Amino acid sequence: MPSSEATAAVRIGARPPLRPGAALGRVLLLLVPGAYLAALLLAPLFAVVRAAFAHGPLAFAAAVSSPLALHAFAMTALTTAVAVVLNTAFGLAIAWVLVRDDFRGRRLLSGLVDLPFAVSPVMIGLMAMLLFGTGGWLLPATRALHLRVLFGWPAMALATTFVSLPLVVRELVPVLEEAGIAEEEAARTLGASRWQTLRHVVLPTVRWGLLYGVVLTTARCLGEFGAVLLVSGAMPGQTETATLLVYRLLEERRDAEAHAVAVVLATASVALLAAMKLVESRRNREHAAEGAA
Amino acid sequence: MRRPLGTRAPLLAVRGAALAYLLAFVALPVAALAREGFRGGAAKFVAALASDQARAALGLTLKVALAMAAVNAVMGTWIAYVLVRRPFPGRAVVDALVDLPFAIPTLVTGVMLVALYGPQSTLGALAGASGLRLMYAPPGIVIALLFVTLPFVVRAVQPVLLELDVGQEEAALTLGASPWTAFRRVLLPPLVPAITSGTLLSFARALGEFGAIVVVSGNIPGRTLTAAVLVYGEIESGRPQVAAAVSTALLSFAFALIVTVDWLQRRARHAVL
């Protein structure tokens, strides 16, 4: 494929003379970033897969299907499910309020949405301990409800929710901004209830953005580590998620098993990445079709 | 402002739900953190930050984040340029690959890097033999941060580059400018805001990184212990006040960076319109 520089020269008909070293420069232009990505992303990925299968596929299968591993995967699924459901429902409400609603302090709200991006996972763990631990502001309330939050799944789910809170909102805000309010108002003028407007106008408009946000949230939740490490107590077979299991196995110098569980997590991430790209291309195609119509 | 038809009750319910959710999930925990950080007054807050261990950890965190940001600004721009302007077979795959760090758990990132560059691997042993210690040392932390923040600069620069007209660049080349001069004088200036935004965001992200670092750094106090890992250690040893003070300082800095980027981006958008 000709480079844009070459096509320009052909179009204008006067190719500037090639300087010495220009060919080398063109090769380096592609080679350097290629090598960078290979060394940073691909080679480590291959290394961990190779290490995970170093003792054969049977050892790999045994490591990822032990009762403790299966329980860890189930805990990851549980915390992810809670966070995804909460952040999808409330993410939709927050995005709608940010774009369509108007009241004083709305900009402050936008800042609050971004705040979790600035917070380290360990700080989230610390916050949960300060709120639900001894002397915490929320401890009396949870005691009254007989709910054990800290060192149990509720705290793990809450911490995971905090971490992934901005993702759905940040996907939806530009989509809602671009769609404009006209269709929603038309539906309302024609007598649609708010619920009907939401179902037949708002949701179809934002569906690809929403789906993308949900997949992104899932990926982020599956991999949550620092916050969950602090609030869970990391009890094997009880409050241990998949990432916590990898960490414990590393600490116990059981590297092969740690690598095996890490590969399962990495595989899930790559699958989610593929899903993200699929959603993106569908959205772009529909966008292009609408633009042409 | 226009009020849609019907009663305002549902609107207020949605607004209330959104507000309550953000206050309960974000504002309240952050307030609890700041309160703990300042428990015992501002003097204790400052004392927590000024201890030898905290100073060393904060210094290291800033140093590795700066090193990462410098490499990321250059390589991120370079990758974005090649992806947009130099079509090559397999570009879609490489483009998708750039998002991989957003999907991979950060702890797994650390595990992967140690598997390849750790002292027990062939590569790590080779580097070690020539005197370069990659893992369990500051270079390993920088590599882990580069992995985790790879998408920030690329994804900030890419859309701006797509919008830029190729004509000016071609004109410069036709008039005899070298490709490097054309890049530096024609292409780079309009990209600077995007590069700055992406780099600042990656820097803010690096300040709090924990999962990838805790595996690759070795966590030697005073030498490879970053602020986030220090916070973890202080919590585990039952000193939440120090942990909260360091957290409050880091969080405020990172949040200020993010707000700045938001402001820069909004200004850039208005300049275009």
Interface residues (C-beta under 8 A of the other chain):
Chain A: M1 S3 S4 E5 A8 A9 I12 A14 P16 R19 A22 G25 L29 L30 V32 P33 Y36 L37 L40 L41 L42 A43 P44 L45 A47 V48 R50 A51 F90 A93 I94 W96 V97 L98 D101 D102 F103 L109 G111 L112 V113 D114 L115 P116 F117 A118 V119 S120 P121 V122 M123 I124 G125 L126 M127 A128 M129 L130 L131 G136 W137 L158 T161 F162 L165 E184 E185 R188 T189 R194 L216 A219 R220 L222 G223 E224 F225 G226 L229 L230 T243 V246 Y247 L250 A258 H259 A262 L265 A266 S269 V270 L272 L273 A274 M276 K277
Chain B: M1 P4 L5 G6 P10 L11 V14 R15 A17 A18 L19 Y21 L22 L23 F25 V26 A27 L28 P29 V30 A32 L33 R35 E36 M75 W78 I79 V82 R85 R86 P87 F88 P89 V94 A96 L97 V98 D99 L100 P101 F102 A103 I104 P105 T106 L107 V108 T109 V111 M112 L113 A115 L116 Y117 S121 I143 L146 F147 L150 V166 E169 E170 L173 T174 G176 S178 P179 W180 A204 R205 L207 G208 E209 F210 G211 V214 V215 A228 V229 V231 Y232 I235 P240 A243 A244 S247 L250 L251 A254 F255 L257 I258 V259 D262
